[in-house]
């Protein structure tokens, strides 16, 4: 994860301090890229304690198409509580359907993209099926970017688009993710691990090996309230990356029976880190 620490230092060194919608200034740079080879281990930060179970729960909630913070909490993730219940703009939105409602955020778009005729597109199942049946397709994309439904969301998507790329010769699955707004200290470590886990799960269900995750960051920023935390973190020496294990309850594709529907059955306890070491936790406030 040295590449992540290098990006933190680059932003503090070369970035420009700018105002933004949260009211908390951020130091930002326009455009960055990080590439992780999963052969080197699972890309999770070790220079501070990582909220692994919360990340897993959030991704599962996305993959199930959940739209309520209570559903996220039931799986073990509280990331969305503030956006659901403390974002004043969302609280005043007539589209909000009461406590914990998130509206048509990420997972809703992934699993229930609404068409004009009232039918829906399940992008997750489409992606899994295309990886399996048409792996050379260069349009294996999942996106949550819906300008026509921004008013129905507690928060417009930050991680906008995922594209899966198959290397048939090596039987490897790769993922590129484009993120428009990147909170480097709090959000990006979760985005890295979540995307790497998504890649790992999709590879598992299609009988491939997860290989490269490439993260494209547009507005990469450090909030001014996080500067001291970032400075502390970048002084720490990273530990070796851990491995990741998927419970045998969720079998990998064996070349005979293709079960993309198993994506709906994964539970947080089915995913574990193996050999994870980290430095102490560094707490920081979230800019809502």
N, C-alpha and C positions, 0 to 999 in steps of 0.2 A: 504493500500500500504506500510505498515511498512516492509514487506518482501523485497520489492524493495530497500528501504532505507538501510536495513541491508546488502543487497548484495553490494551496493555501498561502505559501510564502510568496509566490508570484503575485497573487492578488494584493496582498498587503504592501508589497514593494512597488508595484507598477499601476495599481488600480486608481480609480478616481472616485471620490466621495460624492454620492448623489442622493437626492431625496427620492422617495417612492411612496406608494399607496399606504404603507403601514405607519408612516409618520416617524419611523426610525431610519436614519441615514444608513447607507450601505456603501462599502468600498467595492467597486466592481470592475471587471474587464469584459470586453465583448468577444466572446468566442474562445472555447478551449476544448480539448479532447483528452480522454483517458482511455487506454486500452488494457484490458485485463485478460491474461491467459489462465483459464481455469485449471490447466495442467499444473500451475504453480500453487494451487490451493484455492479455497473459496475466499473471494475478496471482501473481507470484513475488517473494519478498523480494529487495531490492537493497541493504539496509543491512547485510547480511553475505552472504558467499558461500553460495549455495544448492546443495544436493546434488541437482541436477536429474536426472542419470542414475540415481541410486539411487532417486529418487522414481518415475521412469518404470518402472524394473525392478520395484519393489514393486507398482505398480498392475497391471502385466502379470501378475505372479504371482497377484494376487488374481483377476483376470479369467480366469485359467486354472484356478482352483480349487486351487492348490498348498497342501500341508500340511506342508512340510518346509523348514527353513532352508537346506539345501543347494540346493534348487531355486531359492530366492530368490537365493542367491549366484551360481548359474550365470548368472542374468540380469544380475547386477551390483549386488545389494542385500544389505547386511549388517545391516540394521535389526533383523532378527529373531533374530540369533545369541544375544544375551543372554537373551531370553525363552525360547528353546528349550533353552539349555544352562546357564544360571546362576540361573534362578528356582527357588529351593529348594523351594517348594511344588509346582511342576510336576515337578521332578526326583524328588520323593517320591510322585508320583501314579502308581498302578498302571496308569493308562490310557496313560501315556507309552510310546511304542514305540521307545525308544532315542535315540541321538545325533541332534540336529537336528530331532526330531519336534516339531511344533507342535499336533497334534491338529486338531480341527474348527473352525479359526479362519475369519476373514472369507471368503476365497475359496471355501472348502469349502461354507459356507452359501449363498453367492451362486450357486454352480453345482450343488451336490449337497445341497440341503435334503431331509432324509430324512422321509418320511411314515411313519405307523404301519404301513402295508401293505408297506413295504419299497421302494416306488418313490420316485423323486426329482423335485424341482422345480428347473429351471434358471431362476433368477430373471433372470439377465442376458439370455438369449435371449427370455424372456417380455417383458422390458421393451423390447428392441429391436423385437420384433414388434408390440407394442402401440403403440409410438410411430408405427410405420409404418401399421398397419392400423386403429387406433382412437385417433387422437391426442387426442380430447376426453376420454378416460378419465382420471379423477382418482385412479386407484389404480395408477399406474405406479411401483411402489415396489420397492426392493431392500433387504433387511434381513438383518443377521447376528445379531439378538438372539434367542437360543435358551436360555432359562433351564434347560430340560431337558437341555442339553448343555454347560453351563458347566464341569462336571467333566471334560469331554473336551477342553478348550481350554487351551493354555498361558497365554492371556490372554483374558478376555471382551472383546467388542468395545467400543471407545471411540466410533468413528464408527458409530452404530447404524443409521441409516436414510437412504436416498436416495430422493427423489421427483422424477420428471421431469414437467415441465409444458410443454405445447406451446402456442405462440401461432400458431394457424393463419393468421391474417390476415397476420402478418409472416413466417411460415415460420421462426420462431425456437424453439429448444429451451432451456428453463431448468431449473435444478436447485436443489433445496433439500436441505440435509443437516443432520441433527440429530446432535450429538456430545455424549455424556453426560459425558466426562472429557477435559479439554483442557489439555495441557501447552503453555502459550503460547509458550515460547521454543524448545523443540526440536521438539515434535510438530506444532503447529498450522500453521506454515509449510508443512510437508509435506502436511498434510490439505487446506489451501487449494488448493495446486497440483495435488494428486492429484485432487481433486474437479473442479477446472476442466478438467483433462485428460480425466477420464472424460466430462464434459459435451461436450468438444470431439470426442472419438472417437465418442460416440453420435450427435452431430449430423452428423458426417462420414458415418457409415454409413447415416443415414436422410435425407440430403439437406437438412438444415436448417442454420441459422446458430446457433452457440452464443451465448447472450446473457447472462442473469443467473445468477450463482451466489450463492445466499443461504446463509450459514453460521450455524446456530443452535448456540450454545455453552451448555451447562448449567453444569457446574462449571468455570469458567475460572480457571486458576491459574498462578502462577509459583512454582517451587520456590525455597526460600531459598538453595540453592546456585547459583541462576541470577541472583540479584538484580544483582550487579555487571555481569554480561554484558548484562542487559536495560538497565541504566542506560547502558552504553556504546552499545548499539545505538540507543536512542532519541535519542541526541545526533546521530546521523548523518542527513544529508539524502538522501532516496530518489532514485534515478535513474529516468528514464522506464521504463515497463514494456516488456518485449520482446514480440515476436510469437512464434507457434508454427507450425511447419511439419510436415505429415504427408507422408511419402514417397509418391510417386505409385504405388509398388508396392501401396499400400492405397488403391484408388480410392474416391472418394466416390460415393454413390448418384446415378445419372444420370437417375432418373425411369423407368428401364426395368427394369434388373436389380437386384433387392434382395438384398444379400449380407450378412446379419447374421453369418454364420459367419466373416467376415473378422476379427472380434474375436479369434478364436483364433490368427490368423496374425501379429499385430502383434509386432514385435521392438523392443527398446530403441533401436536405431539408426534406426528409422523415424520417431522423434520428435526434433525439434531445436528449440532456441530460436534466435531471430533477433534480433540486436541487444541481447544481454544484457550489462549492466554492473553491477558490484556493488562494495561495499566489501570489506575484508579479512574473512577467516574469523574467527568467534568460537567457540572450542571450549568445550564444556560437558559435564559428566557426565550420563548418563542415570539417572533414578530407576527402578529395576526393581522 
